[in-house]
Amino acid sequence: MINFLKKLFKKEPEQTTFIYCRKCRNEMCSDGSFISDTYDENGDNHVKYKCKKCGKEADFNFDIAPVPINWEELKNNDKPKKTSL
């Protein structure tokens, strides 16, 4: 009975960060697409993912905003694209 109650009230951690592939829109945080989390010589954060569905690589900075920013957008001075799911 106690084990049943533990399972019933056990809270699973909820995913709070979502990274989507720019090519195929696959959600990459939950599918094991993470490659590395490093800093370059300027101290900039680079969190790299490789999409498991299409193979496109992505590089994000998690340190400069409350949300991950794609380095491709930063380098091109693009505004983040609004997309719908």
C-alpha positions in Angstrom: 0.0 0.0 0.0 2.8 2.4 0.9 4.6 1.8 -2.4 1.3 2.4 -4.3 0.9 5.8 -2.5 4.6 6.7 -3.2 4.1 6.0 -6.9 0.8 7.9 -7.0 2.2 11.1 -5.4 5.7 10.9 -6.9 6.3 14.1 -8.9 8.4 13.7 -12.1 10.5 16.7 -13.0 9.0 18.7 -15.8 11.0 19.8 -18.8 11.3 23.6 -18.8 13.7 24.2 -21.8 12.8 23.4 -25.3 15.2 23.7 -28.3 13.8 23.1 -31.8 15.7 22.2 -34.9 15.5 25.0 -37.4 15.2 22.5 -40.3 12.7 19.9 -39.2 11.3 21.3 -36.0 12.3 18.3 -33.9 12.5 19.0 -30.1 16.1 18.4 -29.3 16.4 18.7 -25.5 14.4 15.6 -24.8 15.6 13.3 -27.6 19.3 13.1 -26.7 20.6 15.5 -29.3 22.9 17.3 -26.9 26.6 17.3 -27.9 28.5 19.7 -25.6 28.5 22.7 -23.3 31.6 24.8 -23.6 33.0 28.3 -23.5 35.2 29.9 -26.2 38.2 32.1 -25.7 36.0 35.2 -25.2 34.0 33.5 -22.4 30.9 33.0 -24.6 28.8 30.0 -23.9 28.2 27.4 -26.7 25.7 24.6 -26.1 25.7 22.4 -29.1 23.0 20.0 -30.4 22.8 17.7 -33.4 19.2 16.8 -34.5 18.6 13.1 -34.3 16.1 13.3 -37.2 17.8 15.4 -39.8 21.4 15.8 -38.6 21.4 19.6 -38.5 23.8 21.0 -35.9 22.8 24.0 -33.7 24.8 26.2 -31.3 23.1 28.1 -28.5 24.1 30.6 -25.9 22.3 30.0 -22.6 24.1 32.8 -20.6 23.0 36.1 -22.3 19.2 35.9 -21.9 16.6 34.1 -19.9 16.1 31.9 -23.0 18.6 30.1 -25.2 19.7 32.2 -28.2 20.9 30.6 -31.4 24.4 31.8 -32.3 23.4 31.7 -36.0 20.9 34.5 -35.2 23.4 36.5 -33.1 26.1 36.4 -35.8 23.6 37.4 -38.5 22.0 40.1 -36.3 18.7 38.4 -37.0 15.8 38.9 -34.8 14.7 35.6 -33.3 12.0 34.1 -35.6 8.6 33.6 -34.2 7.3 30.1 -35.0 4.2 28.2 -34.1 4.1 24.6 -33.2 
